[in-house]
Amino acid sequence: MCHNAGRNPATENHAMKTSTKNAIGIANAFGRRGFTVASVEVHTPDGRTWAIDTTNTGGFRLFEIDPDGRDGPNEHDAVEGDTWDAGDLIDYLKAVGEPKAPPTDNGKSHPTP
């Protein structure tokens, strides 16, 4: 079972951007009226855009969106197949979506010849 099962992200006390709250609200409104929300667009702190598609089995598929559209969406598969559970998907995006630290030279300077 997912470690996030049973939680409602819209009511948690974590800082949540207004756009995220609005997206959750409209998804709930659509659901109450019989619509299906089949995909979510996520922007990670490193500036990448991801599409998360729902599956009929309760899992998710993850696609990295190429910003200039030349390389189409690239699917990122889960460890065991192509379907993610919510907890693993969140953990994965947290791990890969953080901004990269600038390289350091560990105090060593390299003189120019």
C-alpha positions in Angstrom: 0.0 0.0 0.0 1.2 3.5 -0.8 2.7 5.4 2.2 0.4 8.3 1.2 -2.8 6.3 1.1 -5.8 8.0 2.7 -4.3 11.5 2.8 -5.9 14.5 1.2 -3.2 16.8 -0.2 -5.7 19.7 -0.5 -6.2 19.8 3.3 -2.6 19.2 4.5 -0.7 22.0 6.3 2.2 22.1 3.8 2.7 25.3 1.8 0.8 24.7 -1.4 0.9 27.1 -4.4 -2.5 28.6 -5.4 -2.2 27.0 -8.8 -2.0 23.5 -7.2 -5.0 24.2 -4.9 -7.0 25.5 -7.9 -6.1 22.4 -10.0 -7.2 20.1 -7.2 -10.4 22.1 -6.8 -11.3 21.9 -10.5 -10.4 18.2 -10.6 -12.8 17.6 -7.7 -15.5 19.6 -9.4 -15.2 17.6 -12.7 -15.2 14.4 -10.7 -18.5 15.3 -8.9 -20.1 15.9 -12.3 -19.0 12.6 -13.8 -16.0 13.7 -15.8 -12.6 11.9 -15.7 -9.4 13.8 -15.2 -6.9 11.6 -17.0 -3.7 13.6 -16.8 -1.9 16.1 -14.6 1.0 18.4 -15.6 3.7 18.8 -13.0 6.6 21.3 -12.9 9.5 20.2 -10.7 11.8 22.7 -9.1 14.6 22.0 -11.7 12.3 23.5 -14.4 11.2 20.3 -16.1 7.6 19.6 -17.1 6.0 16.2 -16.6 2.7 14.6 -17.6 1.3 12.1 -15.2 -1.4 9.9 -16.8 -3.8 7.9 -14.7 -4.5 4.2 -15.5 -7.6 2.1 -15.0 -5.7 0.0 -12.4 -5.2 3.0 -10.1 -1.6 3.5 -11.0 0.2 6.3 -13.0 2.4 6.6 -16.1 5.1 9.3 -16.1 6.2 11.3 -19.2 8.9 14.0 -19.3 7.8 16.7 -21.7 10.5 18.1 -24.0 10.2 21.9 -23.8 10.8 22.5 -27.5 8.8 19.5 -28.7 11.6 18.0 -30.8 12.0 14.9 -28.6 8.3 14.1 -27.8 7.3 13.0 -24.4 9.7 10.5 -22.9 8.2 7.9 -20.7 10.0 7.1 -17.4 9.1 3.6 -16.3 8.7 2.4 -12.7 11.1 -0.1 -11.3 8.6 -2.9 -11.9 6.9 -2.2 -15.2 5.5 1.0 -16.7 3.0 1.8 -14.0 3.9 3.8 -10.8 2.1 3.8 -7.5 1.5 7.3 -6.0 4.2 7.0 -3.3 7.0 5.8 -5.6 6.1 8.4 -8.2 6.2 11.3 -5.7 9.5 10.0 -4.3 11.0 9.6 -7.8 10.0 13.2 -8.9 11.4 14.5 -5.6 14.7 12.8 -6.2 15.1 13.7 -9.9 13.4 17.1 -9.9 15.6 19.1 -7.5 17.8 21.7 -9.1 21.3 20.5 -9.7 24.0 22.0 -7.5 26.7 23.8 -9.5 29.9 21.8 -9.8 32.6 22.7 -7.4 36.3 22.5 -7.8 36.8 21.6 -4.1 39.1 24.6 -3.6 41.4 23.5 -6.4 42.1 26.0 -9.1 43.4 25.1 -12.5 45.7 27.6 -14.0 45.2 28.4 -17.7 48.2 27.4 -19.8 
